[in-house]
Amino acid sequence: MASNLQAEAAETKGLVVYDTSYGNTKKIAETIAQTLEESGIRVDLFHVKDVKRLSAKDYGFFVLGSPTRFGTMSFAMRGFLGKVKGEEWMNRPFTAFDTENPENIEHARLENKEWSAAEKIAARLKEKRMNQLMPVLKASVLGQKGPLVEGEIERTRGYAWELATKLRQEHSLKSSC
């Protein structure tokens, strides 16, 4: 009985993990976590280096974010992804986000290349057979250090509200089975 309650609680609680270089990715992560909490979905928010224990028994979904540096995710986020055991997290929902310079986003689009930390995070989690709930969120920063482009916090709130809706739908589907 207790394990059923623990499993149900884990399905409704999420883990938001981020890395940041200049604080912009942290602001996006905090906005996502706050918005999910406001929508009634419990989350824990951690800087990637502060995650001490990672167990699918404790969490039902991931939201992971990293700044895009040199076309990829941070080294710390790559290390964190190595700790995610596919067999334990298989079929769990996730989404990913990053912060990027708008010029790099356009450059990648023109060259038809993916320079996004979020896209690379998503690809790694899909390899572990996790379920991507939404397209990645790419938050734009001015220059390399930021600040965030005007309107990105509001856009992130909208993204997080949509995520909350999808998480509820996923949870109600599992509950009805």
Secondary structure, 3 states (H helix, E strand, C coil): CHHHHHHHHHHCEEEEEECCCCCHHHHHHHHHHHHHHHCCCEEEEEEHHHCCCCCCCCCCEEEEEEECECCECCHHHHHHHHHCCHHHHCCCEEEEEEEECHHHHHHHHHHCCCCCHHHHHHHHHHHCCCEECCCCEEEEECCCCCCECCCHHHHHHHHHHHHHHHHHHHHHHHHHC
